[in-house]
């Protein structure tokens, strides 16, 4: 008896995804991304490619691909996925690299990277989701929006003389000599889905054989952006979109190209060169002075944009690096940024760091209410949570967590400006965790702060945060 279950190309549970629903994706009902994700995951599993694969997802609805795919994952800046994929493939030529992009990314801000990666014949797979709309940002006109199609920025429909024509990426790239395989498919019904499944597998096979660049355009539905229910969206895709974006193979030279003929290899990686760079970076923070760390710090810092959240993470990372510890700093960019919450992950560890992403912090800093609501549930039991009570009204569960309540913004105002509330918080964090000596941190701050006129103010802010916590105990 055959058992049907989730593909091994997916994580068993989507633990990287925020919120309680760890077995569901973040996509809207009827969205085509889920279908395509499933076909890619199954293909990687069936073809034995999971362990070699790297999934590159840029800004867009698919930016959280790393939530789902059980393989290597990179997030890329808007439109830059082909450039990132090129770097990954050339430095890891035996890997299977997938650039997964939407039309608002690949066909707009990323057109240059797309064309030049194709023109170079990079040995990667590009899966292009064409739903003729900007889905993530609210349904604006995309480069592929059709003539007469309404959107939030073209309420009376796209007009040729005003907005130009929809761009046809498959046809355009097929004019280049380097690409090996270019096809347009759709996921409108079962028949179309089976053809799309076949095209995805063919593209992966071409890359695995080292035969060069593959581009699969997948015409897909966006019921939310189109303001339709899922059933009508699929019907509209088949009846209207496919007239403008005809399906078919636009180029296929896979049979005439030799295996391995399009593999490229970079110069050997030299770890010593990286160490030399890091040594130079550490020297700018003053003389390195190894300091013992009693326990690893896995931190998440969150607040409004403009509160210095990312700088707070950088400062702690610099202190840890000067102390001779392993550090990482990882800013979070994605659709949630539209809600006003900026955050970053910081690891300061005695041993090597497996991932820069912190999804179960033992230290959480929240400088606005949305951050408390969003991340308090992720903190491990007994973890420290530092709350700026000047701004945040809510209070964490004192039975499960170690709350540190400090009016950081108010203290910063007393020092001279609310802009240094993040440094007040840094002082509170050092005092609450006992991670590094106060004097060591202050010495590092003196070297890290570039504007010399601001050094004394920041040292004062750090000290006040430190003393507030010490005196509160």
Number of C-alpha atoms within 10 A of each C-alpha: 3 4 5 6 6 12 19 16 25 22 18 14 13 18 16 16 19 15 11 9 12 15 12 11 15 14 14 15 12 20 20 24 23 15 15 21 18 17 21 21 22 20 22 26 17 14 12 12 19 22 14 16 20 24 21 26 29 27 22 21 21 24 23 21 21 22 20 23 25 23 19 16 19 18 21 19 17 18 26 24 29 32 20 20 28 21 15 18 23 18 16 16 19 16 20 26 29 26 26 24 29 31 28 30 25 29 24 17 15 22 18 16 19 24 18 15 22 25 17 16 20 28 32 33 28 28 21 23 25 31 26 29 28 26 22 18 13 13 20 21 25 24 24 23 28 23 15 13 16 20 22 15 13 16 12 11 17 22 15 12 7 7 14 13 15 19 19 16 24 22 17 11 20 21 12 16 12 19 25 27 23 24 22 23 27 31 23 22 12 10 10 16 18 14 15 24 20 13 23 25 17 18 26 24 20 24 27 23 17 23 28 30 26 32 28 25 28 28 26 27 31 27 21 19 23 23 13 15 13 19 12 14 22 23 14 16 22 18 12 12 22 15 10 15 24 15 17 14 16 16 20 15 14 21 10 9 16 12 16 15 12 21 20 17 12 11 7 7 9 8 8 9 10 10 11 11 11 12 14 10 14 18 13 13 19 15 13 16 11 12 17 13 17 12 12 15 19 23 27 29 27 29 25 19 13 10 19 21 26 23 15 22 25 21 20 24 20 24 25 26 24 25 22 19 21 17 24 23 22 18 17 17 17 17 15 10 13 10 9 13 21 23 23 23 23 26 27 27 20 17 10 11 13 8 9 16 21 19 18 20 26 21 24 26 28 28 28 22 20 17 22 23 13 14 20 19 16 17 22 16 14 14 19 23 28 24 27 24 20 15 15 18 11 13 16 18 12 12 9 13 18 18 20 23 19 20 19 30 24 17 21 25 14 11 17 13 14 16 14 24 28 30 30 32 32 25 26 27 25 19 20 20 14 13 19 18 12 15 10 14 23 19 15 22 23 18 17 18 14 10 9 11 9 12 17 12 17 23 18 18 29 27 20 21 26 22 15 20 19 12 7 9 7
